[in-house]
Amino acid sequence: MLPVCEPALGRREEELVRQCIASGWISSDGPFVKKFEDSFSDYLGARYGVAVCNGTVALETALFALGVQAGDEVIVPAFTIISCAIAVIRLGAVPVLVDVCPDTWCIDSESLEAAITSRTKAIMAVHMYGHPADMDAITSVAKKHNVYVLEDAAQVHGGEYKGKKCGAIADIAAFSFYANKIITTGEGGMVVTSNDEFAERARYYRNLCFRPERRFYHTDLGNNYRMTSLQAAVGVAQLERIEEFVAKKRELGEYYRELLSSVPGVQTQTELPWAKMVYWMYCVVIDEAVGLNAATVMSKLGESGIGCRAFFHGLHQQPALQPYVRLDKTLSYQVTERIAKQGLYLPSSVSLTNEQVETVVSTLKSVILGR
């Protein structure tokens, strides 16, 4: 089976993990954590990195750093992973859902005005599948209403918006280093910001809200969201190769797009002129006129030994979220509903060869044409 995505790990990762073990400093106090934080924030062009144990808690920690609390509202795209809503709910705040753009599948900035209320604290701009959200449009709305912007940059390592690295554009950002991300620590995440106060609050929250002047005295409820030095050692090694990985992802993405241009009934994600897309996953949406949904296409690809995965299910239709989210009846979720039903990931590992891409595309074409 050709996997959807697998990590690219090698001798350098092994070397640094061995160094970490030999030092005895394997917890979050180990030196690799600080090195990973500093190297990653420097790469992005931001002042601070705060390493945490996964991407979901990176979102939660970032929201805490912004001062989000019970009763606040955070605008979130309806088309994204449930982690985005969970992070808001964990702080007692309310996710307010809006639809996404039909070409990039990122949050629709034109829907933001209608969703903002006096309780809105932040907008979560998710850079979907490696394509940046329209940060100028989002920031313009945020400034008008005096609300913060949080970039969910979990899928866009190395991507750029108008020449600036994603994750260093808004007030604060959250990254994931899960095994299928462009660089990985197995599990893991990072909060990134250039704001002194936000960085300090993020460090405070990830470490049980220990007060610096009196360690075991607490005035806030935090969490143990720390990253281990073992994970960070892998991250340091991965970061050394990030431009290699990004270049390979872009090469594969562009080859997929070239080949898929001749396949009828298949929409690919549009790379807009101001974006440097990193093709975290190569994704397609099957036109409903084809008469096949994503589940059927995935099943047929699987029979041919090609791994794939369905798109996120719309947050507005998640049963577990119904008591917590605010759905504006004046807003439509048509794009989310269509792509959630008709979209899937194709194999996207950096180890993929052109020949394997050709096999994937020819097989997909056969499925679409019913051959």
Summary of the structure (lengths in Angstrom):
residues: 371
radius of gyration: 20.5
end to end distance: 20.9
largest distance: 70.4
contacts: 1336
relative contact order: 0.18
helix: 41%
strand: 19%
